[in-house]
Amino acid sequence: MRVRVAFLLIFLFILFPTLSIAVDELYLTGKVINYEPDTGKIKIDVLSSSCKGVREFWTEKGLSKDLLINKVISFGIDSNHCDKFKIHKIRTPLLN
């Protein structure tokens, strides 16, 4: 019986690899203060309580500054928590 269960679990992980891969993201909302198109560095005044305050993030290079500055955006970062001393990468597109 245990062999069957083990075989079934292995088969499911091979068939559905998303079951074995966990992606941690923290979703935040904030107002864009500054964006550097050449480097992809963006400064956001985060309004979400889990990461409140002015923070810097990495995002896509070459976006339009005019479309981002002073806009309130929602975005996901590459972690499930906010670290003051790390510049997190934004994983969701800022402009659709």
ABEGO torsion letter per residue (X at the ends): XAAAAAAAAAAAAAABAAAABBBBBBBBBBBBABBBAAAGBBBBBBABAAABEBBBBBBBBGBBAAAABGBBBBBBBABABBBAABBBBBABBABX
